[in-house]
Amino acid sequence: MPTTNPRVMLTVTGRTREIYTETARAMGIPTARLMTQVLKEAEGGIEQLGLALAKAKSGSVNGLEGLAEALQERIDIAGDAQLDLQQEIEKQSSRKAPVKRKNQK
């Protein structure tokens, strides 16, 4: 089947494949789609990393500063995502009605 996007062959460890396969199954999507989504989400950070590393290799202090900024931005994004998840967990936990036991009326 022809595709408009070029294909890339990846070799991953058995555990990595298991993780992606199990997660994709839980999400109800193909493993390849999950991997593509993860790569797409990382695109901006990888681009920043590449630019910063290229500057750093040229001996530029700005390159190292750029690398530090890119890393801090990714840390901030991860922290925000973790906070969002924690808030969602708390919201869903508070919605759960208490379970009545058989002896309770």
MIZALUM-510965 format. One record per atom (N, C-alpha, C): atom name; residue in one letter; x, y negated, z negated. Coordinates in pm, 1 decimal, m for minus. Atoms other than C-alpha are relative to their C-alpha. Layout:
+------+-----+----------+----------+----------+
: atom : res :       xx :       yy :       zz :
+------+-----+----------+----------+----------+
:   CA :   a :        X :        Y :        Z :
...
+------+-----+----------+----------+----------+
! end
This chain:
+------+-----+----------+----------+----------+
: atom : res :       xx :       yy :       zz :
+------+-----+----------+----------+----------+
:    N :   m :     85.0 :    116.5 :      0.0 :
:   CA :   m :      0.0 :      0.0 :      0.0 :
:    C :   m :     90.3 :   m123.9 :      0.0 :
:    N :   p :    m83.1 :    120.5 :     m5.3 :
:   CA :   p :    154.9 :   m334.9 :    102.1 :
:    C :   p :    m28.8 :    m91.3 :   m118.8 :
:    N :   t :     16.3 :     91.6 :    111.8 :
:   CA :   t :    211.5 :   m588.1 :   m171.7 :
:    C :   t :     61.5 :   m134.9 :     34.5 :
:    N :   t :    m53.5 :    133.7 :    m26.2 :
:   CA :   t :    270.6 :   m961.8 :   m165.8 :
:    C :   t :    115.8 :    m32.6 :    m92.4 :
:    N :   n :   m108.4 :     23.4 :     95.4 :
:   CA :   n :    507.6 :   m946.1 :   m464.5 :
:    C :   n :    106.7 :    106.6 :     16.2 :
:    N :   p :   m105.6 :   m101.3 :    m10.9 :
:   CA :   p :    847.4 :   m779.9 :   m438.7 :
:    C :   p :      1.1 :     90.7 :   m122.1 :
:    N :   r :     m4.5 :    m97.2 :    108.4 :
:   CA :   r :    891.3 :   m468.3 :   m649.0 :
:    C :   r :    141.0 :      9.2 :    m55.6 :
:    N :   v :   m127.9 :    m18.0 :     67.7 :
:   CA :   v :   1168.1 :   m407.9 :   m901.0 :
:    C :   v :     m5.7 :    133.2 :    m72.5 :
:    N :   m :     m4.7 :   m127.6 :     70.6 :
:   CA :   m :   1274.2 :    m70.0 :  m1033.6 :
:    C :   m :     73.0 :    m20.6 :   m131.8 :
:    N :   l :    m59.5 :      9.5 :    132.9 :
:   CA :   l :   1345.9 :    m57.2 :  m1406.8 :
:    C :   l :     19.7 :    139.2 :    m57.2 :
:    N :   t :    m21.0 :   m122.9 :     75.1 :
:   CA :   t :   1492.4 :    221.5 :  m1613.1 :
:    C :   t :     m5.5 :    m36.7 :   m147.1 :
:    N :   v :     15.7 :     29.6 :    142.9 :
:   CA :   v :   1381.3 :    218.3 :  m1976.7 :
:    C :   v :     18.3 :    128.8 :    m79.7 :
:    N :   t :    m15.6 :   m116.6 :     86.6 :
:   CA :   t :   1445.1 :    447.1 :  m2270.9 :
:    C :   t :   m136.4 :     64.7 :    m23.3 :
:    N :   g :    124.4 :    m70.9 :     28.6 :
:   CA :   g :   1186.4 :    704.8 :  m2368.5 :
:    C :   g :    m85.8 :    m72.4 :   m102.5 :
:    N :   r :     74.8 :     70.4 :    105.3 :
:   CA :   r :   1089.4 :    507.1 :  m2679.2 :
:    C :   r :    m62.9 :   m127.7 :     54.6 :
:    N :   t :     55.4 :    121.8 :    m60.3 :
:   CA :   t :   1044.6 :    185.5 :  m2480.3 :
:    C :   t :   m121.1 :     34.8 :     84.8 :
:    N :   r :    113.3 :    m41.7 :    m82.8 :
:   CA :   r :    821.6 :    367.6 :  m2235.6 :
:    C :   r :   m119.9 :     37.8 :    m87.4 :
:    N :   e :    108.2 :    m37.5 :     92.2 :
:   CA :   e :    618.0 :    515.4 :  m2522.2 :
:    C :   e :    m71.3 :   m122.8 :    m55.2 :
:    N :   i :     57.3 :    121.1 :     59.1 :
:   CA :   i :    568.0 :    173.5 :  m2679.9 :
:    C :   i :    m90.2 :    m70.5 :    100.3 :
:    N :   y :     79.9 :     69.3 :   m101.3 :
:   CA :   y :    448.1 :     14.3 :  m2357.7 :
:    C :   y :   m121.1 :     81.6 :     42.7 :
:    N :   t :    110.7 :    m85.9 :    m41.0 :
:   CA :   t :    234.0 :    312.1 :  m2260.6 :
:    C :   t :   m110.1 :      1.2 :   m105.2 :
:    N :   e :    100.2 :     m3.3 :    107.3 :
:   CA :   e :     61.4 :    332.7 :  m2600.8 :
:    C :   e :    m71.7 :   m134.1 :    m13.2 :
:    N :   t :     59.6 :    132.5 :     11.5 :
:   CA :   t :      6.0 :    m42.6 :  m2614.2 :
:    C :   t :    m93.3 :    m27.9 :    117.0 :
:    N :   a :     83.7 :     20.1 :   m118.2 :
:   CA :   a :   m128.0 :    m56.2 :  m2258.9 :
:    C :   a :   m128.4 :     82.4 :    m10.3 :
:    N :   r :    118.0 :    m85.8 :     16.1 :
:   CA :   r :   m361.9 :    234.1 :  m2333.9 :
:    C :   r :    m97.6 :    m64.0 :    m98.9 :
:    N :   a :     85.4 :     65.5 :     99.9 :
:   CA :   a :   m491.9 :     51.1 :  m2643.6 :
:    C :   a :    m67.8 :   m124.0 :     57.8 :
:    N :   m :     56.0 :    119.5 :    m63.4 :
:   CA :   m :   m547.0 :   m259.5 :  m2430.5 :
:    C :   m :    m93.1 :     33.4 :    115.4 :
:    N :   g :     84.4 :    m41.2 :   m112.1 :
:   CA :   g :   m719.1 :    m60.3 :  m2156.7 :
:    C :   g :     50.8 :    m48.7 :    134.9 :
:    N :   i :    m59.0 :     44.9 :   m127.1 :
:   CA :   i :   m477.1 :   m169.8 :  m1883.9 :
:    C :   i :    114.6 :     93.2 :     38.3 :
:    N :   p :   m114.4 :    m81.8 :    m41.0 :
:   CA :   p :   m207.0 :      3.1 :  m1677.1 :
:    C :   p :    129.7 :    m49.0 :    m64.9 :
:    N :   t :   m128.8 :     33.1 :     61.0 :
:   CA :   t :    142.5 :     12.6 :  m1826.9 :
:    C :   t :     74.8 :   m102.8 :     83.8 :
:    N :   a :    m70.3 :     94.4 :    m88.1 :
:   CA :   a :    286.5 :   m168.8 :  m1524.5 :
:    C :   a :    m55.6 :   m141.2 :    m16.3 :
:    N :   r :     59.3 :    133.1 :     17.8 :
:   CA :   r :     41.7 :   m456.8 :  m1577.3 :
:    C :   r :     47.9 :    m62.3 :   m130.6 :
:    N :   l :    m48.8 :     51.4 :    127.6 :
:   CA :   l :    145.6 :   m490.5 :  m1942.8 :
:    C :   l :    144.0 :    m47.1 :     14.0 :
:    N :   m :   m140.3 :     37.3 :    m17.7 :
:   CA :   m :    513.5 :   m493.7 :  m1848.3 :
:    C :   m :     12.3 :   m127.7 :     82.8 :
:    N :   t :     m0.4 :    120.2 :    m83.0 :
:   CA :   t :    445.8 :   m753.8 :  m1580.0 :
:    C :   t :    m41.3 :   m121.9 :    m82.1 :
:    N :   q :     45.7 :    110.8 :     83.5 :
:   CA :   q :    256.9 :   m971.6 :  m1828.9 :
:    C :   q :    107.9 :    m42.1 :   m100.4 :
:    N :   v :   m105.7 :     30.6 :     96.2 :
:   CA :   v :    537.9 :   m946.8 :  m2084.7 :
:    C :   v :    113.6 :    m74.7 :     70.2 :
:    N :   l :   m106.3 :     66.8 :    m75.4 :
:   CA :   l :    796.8 :  m1042.1 :  m1821.3 :
:    C :   l :    m41.5 :   m142.0 :     39.0 :
:    N :   k :     50.7 :    132.3 :    m38.5 :
:   CA :   k :    579.4 :  m1332.8 :  m1703.7 :
:    C :   k :      2.3 :    m94.6 :   m119.7 :
:    N :   e :      0.0 :     82.5 :    121.9 :
:   CA :   e :    539.8 :  m1461.2 :  m2061.6 :
:    C :   e :    141.7 :    m42.6 :    m37.8 :
:    N :   a :   m138.5 :     29.0 :     37.7 :
:   CA :   a :    917.9 :  m1448.8 :  m2111.3 :
:    C :   a :     71.8 :    m86.3 :    103.4 :
:    N :   e :    m63.9 :     68.6 :   m112.5 :
:   CA :   e :    992.2 :  m1626.8 :  m1782.2 :
:    C :   e :     61.5 :   m134.8 :    m37.7 :
:    N :   g :    m49.2 :    132.7 :     36.6 :
:   CA :   g :   1026.7 :  m1979.0 :  m1924.5 :
:    C :   g :    120.8 :      6.4 :    m91.4 :
:    N :   g :   m111.5 :    m15.0 :     93.1 :
:   CA :   g :   1252.4 :  m1870.6 :  m2207.5 :
:    C :   g :    124.2 :     54.7 :     67.4 :
:    N :   i :   m113.2 :    m58.0 :    m71.7 :
:   CA :   i :   1471.6 :  m1662.5 :  m1978.9 :
:    C :   i :     63.8 :   m105.3 :     91.1 :
:    N :   e :    m52.3 :    106.8 :    m86.0 :
:   CA :   e :   1503.6 :  m1955.5 :  m1738.1 :
:    C :   e :     82.7 :    m99.5 :    m81.8 :
:    N :   q :    m73.5 :     91.9 :     87.1 :
:   CA :   q :   1606.6 :  m2188.7 :  m2022.6 :
:    C :   q :    131.3 :     62.2 :    m45.2 :
:    N :   l :   m119.3 :    m70.2 :     44.4 :
:   CA :   l :   1852.9 :  m1929.7 :  m2148.8 :
:    C :   l :    104.8 :      2.5 :    110.6 :
:    N :   g :    m93.1 :     m5.1 :   m113.2 :
:   CA :   g :   2009.2 :  m1889.8 :  m1804.1 :
:    C :   g :     65.4 :   m134.3 :     26.6 :
:    N :   l :    m54.7 :    134.0 :    m22.9 :
:   CA :   l :   2049.1 :  m2265.5 :  m1757.6 :
:    C :   l :     98.3 :    m38.9 :   m110.6 :
:    N :   a :    m86.8 :     33.7 :    112.0 :
:   CA :   a :   2196.7 :  m2310.7 :  m2105.1 :
:    C :   a :    129.6 :     79.7 :      4.8 :
:    N :   l :   m120.9 :    m82.7 :     m8.1 :
:   CA :   l :   2438.6 :  m2020.3 :  m2058.3 :
:    C :   l :     91.3 :    m46.4 :    112.4 :
:    N :   a :    m80.8 :     49.7 :   m111.7 :
:   CA :   a :   2551.5 :  m2156.3 :  m1721.0 :
:    C :   a :     74.4 :   m126.3 :    m41.9 :
:    N :   k :    m65.9 :    122.5 :     47.6 :
:   CA :   k :   2624.4 :  m2494.3 :  m1882.6 :
:    C :   k :    107.8 :     33.2 :   m102.3 :
:    N :   a :    m96.5 :    m37.6 :    103.4 :
:   CA :   a :   2798.6 :  m2328.8 :  m2176.4 :
:    C :   a :    125.3 :     61.5 :     62.3 :
:    N :   k :   m115.2 :    m62.0 :    m66.7 :
:   CA :   k :   3020.9 :  m2126.0 :  m1941.8 :
:    C :   k :     88.9 :   m104.1 :     65.3 :
:    N :   s :    m78.6 :    105.6 :    m63.6 :
:   CA :   s :   3127.4 :  m2446.1 :  m1772.3 :
:    C :   s :     70.5 :    m85.4 :   m104.6 :
:    N :   g :    m66.8 :     72.0 :    106.7 :
:   CA :   g :   3249.7 :  m2567.1 :  m2112.6 :
:    C :   g :    m77.9 :   m120.4 :    m48.3 :
:    N :   s :     81.1 :    115.4 :     36.2 :
:   CA :   s :   2966.8 :  m2813.7 :  m2156.9 :
:    C :   s :    m57.7 :     15.4 :   m139.5 :
:    N :   v :     61.1 :      0.6 :    132.8 :
:   CA :   v :   2869.5 :  m2898.1 :  m2513.2 :
:    C :   v :   m151.7 :     m6.9 :     15.9 :
:    N :   n :    143.8 :      9.7 :    m25.6 :
:   CA :   n :   2528.5 :  m2985.9 :  m2367.9 :
:    C :   n :    m60.8 :    137.6 :     23.7 :
:    N :   g :     49.1 :   m135.1 :    m24.1 :
:   CA :   g :   2496.5 :  m2624.1 :  m2261.6 :
:    C :   g :    m26.2 :     73.4 :   m130.3 :
:    N :   l :     19.1 :    m64.1 :    130.4 :
:   CA :   l :   2541.9 :  m2501.9 :  m2616.9 :
:    C :   l :   m116.9 :    m62.5 :    m74.3 :
:    N :   e :    114.2 :     66.7 :     62.7 :
:   CA :   e :   2299.1 :  m2763.0 :  m2743.2 :
:    C :   e :   m129.9 :     45.5 :     64.8 :
:    N :   g :    118.3 :    m48.0 :    m71.4 :
:   CA :   g :   2052.7 :  m2655.7 :  m2475.3 :
:    C :   g :    m38.3 :    140.8 :    m41.9 :
:    N :   l :     24.5 :   m136.9 :     45.2 :
:   CA :   l :   2090.8 :  m2294.1 :  m2581.8 :
:    C :   l :    m61.8 :     m1.3 :   m140.0 :
:    N :   a :     54.3 :      9.5 :    135.7 :
:   CA :   a :   2029.1 :  m2388.0 :  m2945.4 :
:    C :   a :   m144.4 :    m50.1 :      3.4 :
:    N :   e :    136.4 :     52.6 :    m11.9 :
:   CA :   e :   1720.1 :  m2588.6 :  m2845.7 :
:    C :   e :    m95.3 :    106.1 :     54.8 :
:    N :   a :     84.3 :   m104.6 :    m59.0 :
:   CA :   a :   1585.7 :  m2304.0 :  m2630.1 :
:    C :   a :    m31.0 :    107.8 :   m103.4 :
:    N :   l :     22.4 :   m101.4 :    102.9 :
:   CA :   l :   1632.3 :  m2055.8 :  m2913.1 :
:    C :   l :    m95.8 :    m50.8 :   m106.9 :
:    N :   q :     88.6 :     55.4 :    101.5 :
:   CA :   q :   1464.1 :  m2287.0 :  m3163.1 :
:    C :   q :   m143.0 :     m8.7 :     51.2 :
:    N :   e :    134.6 :      7.1 :    m58.8 :
:   CA :   e :   1171.2 :  m2338.8 :  m2925.9 :
:    C :   e :    m66.9 :    136.4 :     m1.4 :
:    N :   r :     55.8 :   m135.2 :      0.1 :
:   CA :   r :   1123.9 :  m1961.6 :  m2895.1 :
:    C :   r :    m34.2 :     43.2 :   m142.4 :
:    N :   i :     29.4 :    m31.3 :    140.0 :
:   CA :   i :   1142.5 :  m1925.8 :  m3273.5 :
:    C :   i :   m129.0 :    m68.7 :    m42.3 :
:    N :   d :    121.7 :     74.6 :     33.2 :
:   CA :   d :    875.6 :  m2195.0 :  m3309.6 :
:    C :   d :   m123.6 :     63.3 :     63.0 :
:    N :   i :    112.2 :    m63.6 :    m69.9 :
:   CA :   i :    651.8 :  m2026.9 :  m3051.1 :
:    C :   i :    m37.7 :    130.3 :    m69.7 :
:    N :   a :     26.9 :   m126.4 :     68.6 :
:   CA :   a :    688.2 :  m1691.2 :  m3226.6 :
:    C :   a :    m65.9 :    m25.9 :   m135.4 :
:    N :   g :     60.2 :     33.7 :    128.3 :
:   CA :   g :    608.2 :  m1852.9 :  m3561.5 :
:    C :   g :   m145.4 :    m41.2 :     15.1 :
:    N :   d :    138.4 :     41.5 :    m26.1 :
:   CA :   d :    296.0 :  m2014.4 :  m3416.2 :
:    C :   d :    m87.8 :    120.9 :     31.7 :
:    N :   a :     76.5 :   m119.8 :    m36.1 :
:   CA :   a :    184.7 :  m1682.3 :  m3267.9 :
:    C :   a :    m26.9 :     85.7 :   m123.1 :
:    N :   q :     18.1 :    m79.0 :    121.5 :
:   CA :   q :    238.0 :  m1506.9 :  m3599.4 :
:    C :   q :   m106.0 :    m63.7 :    m89.5 :
:    N :   l :     99.7 :     70.2 :     80.2 :
:   CA :   l :     34.5 :  m1772.4 :  m3780.8 :
:    C :   l :   m139.8 :     19.6 :     58.0 :
:    N :   d :    129.2 :    m23.8 :    m65.6 :
:   CA :   d :   m245.8 :  m1736.4 :  m3525.1 :
:    C :   d :    m51.9 :    140.0 :    m31.7 :
:    N :   l :     40.3 :   m137.8 :     30.3 :
:   CA :   l :   m249.1 :  m1360.7 :  m3581.5 :
:    C :   l :    m44.4 :     14.2 :   m145.0 :
:    N :   q :     35.6 :     m8.1 :    142.0 :
:   CA :   q :   m254.9 :  m1399.2 :  m3959.2 :
:    C :   q :   m136.3 :    m64.3 :    m25.7 :
:    N :   q :    128.5 :     66.9 :     16.6 :
:   CA :   q :   m545.3 :  m1643.8 :  m3937.7 :
:    C :   q :   m113.7 :     85.2 :     56.0 :
:    N :   e :    102.6 :    m86.0 :    m59.5 :
:   CA :   e :   m737.5 :  m1407.4 :  m3709.1 :
:    C :   e :    m26.6 :    120.7 :    m88.4 :
:    N :   i :     16.4 :   m113.6 :     91.7 :
:   CA :   i :   m677.2 :  m1115.6 :  m3946.6 :
:    C :   i :    m82.7 :    m41.6 :   m120.3 :
:    N :   e :     75.0 :     49.2 :    115.3 :
:   CA :   e :   m803.9 :  m1322.3 :  m4239.5 :
:    C :   e :   m145.9 :    m26.1 :     36.3 :
:    N :   k :    136.8 :     28.7 :    m43.8 :
:   CA :   k :  m1109.3 :  m1433.5 :  m4041.0 :
:    C :   k :    m79.4 :    128.9 :     16.2 :
:    N :   q :     69.7 :   m127.2 :    m20.3 :
:   CA :   q :  m1196.7 :  m1077.6 :  m3941.1 :
:    C :   q :    m20.1 :     73.7 :   m131.8 :
:    N :   s :     13.0 :    m66.2 :    130.5 :
:   CA :   s :  m1133.3 :   m947.2 :  m4293.7 :
:    C :   s :   m113.5 :    m60.0 :    m80.7 :
:    N :   s :    105.9 :     65.3 :     76.9 :
:   CA :   s :  m1371.7 :  m1203.7 :  m4441.6 :
:    C :   s :   m138.6 :     29.3 :     56.8 :
:    N :   r :    128.8 :    m33.9 :    m62.8 :
:   CA :   r :  m1646.5 :  m1098.6 :  m4197.2 :
:    C :   r :    m50.8 :    137.0 :    m42.2 :
:    N :   k :     39.3 :   m137.3 :     33.8 :
:   CA :   k :  m1646.8 :   m738.1 :  m4314.0 :
:    C :   k :    m88.3 :     m2.0 :   m123.6 :
:    N :   a :     92.6 :     m8.7 :    113.7 :
:   CA :   a :  m1940.9 :   m666.9 :  m4540.6 :
:    C :   a :     51.3 :    105.7 :    m96.8 :
:    N :   p :    m42.6 :   m101.9 :     95.9 :
:   CA :   p :  m1870.4 :   m476.8 :  m4861.5 :
:    C :   p :    m72.9 :    132.1 :     27.6 :
:    N :   v :     56.0 :   m132.6 :    m24.6 :
:   CA :   v :  m1927.2 :   m104.7 :  m4825.9 :
:    C :   v :    m70.9 :     47.9 :   m126.0 :
:    N :   k :     74.5 :    m51.6 :    115.4 :
:   CA :   k :  m2200.7 :     35.2 :  m5053.0 :
:    C :   k :     32.6 :    147.5 :    m18.0 :
:    N :   r :    m26.1 :   m139.7 :     29.4 :
:   CA :   r :  m2127.9 :    360.6 :  m5225.1 :
:    C :   r :   m132.0 :     70.1 :    m16.0 :
:    N :   k :    123.4 :    m79.2 :      6.2 :
:   CA :   k :  m2381.1 :    639.4 :  m5238.5 :
:    C :   k :    m75.9 :    m22.6 :   m130.4 :
:    N :   n :     64.4 :     14.5 :    131.0 :
:   CA :   n :  m2451.2 :    584.3 :  m5609.9 :
:    C :   n :    m50.3 :   m141.4 :    m24.5 :
:    N :   q :     45.9 :    138.2 :     19.8 :
:   CA :   q :  m2507.8 :    208.4 :  m5567.1 :
:    C :   q :   m137.9 :    m19.2 :     59.2 :
:    N :   k :    132.7 :     30.0 :    m53.0 :
:   CA :   k :  m2855.4 :     68.3 :  m5514.4 :
:    C :   k :     m7.3 :   m143.8 :     40.5 :
+------+-----+----------+----------+----------+
! end
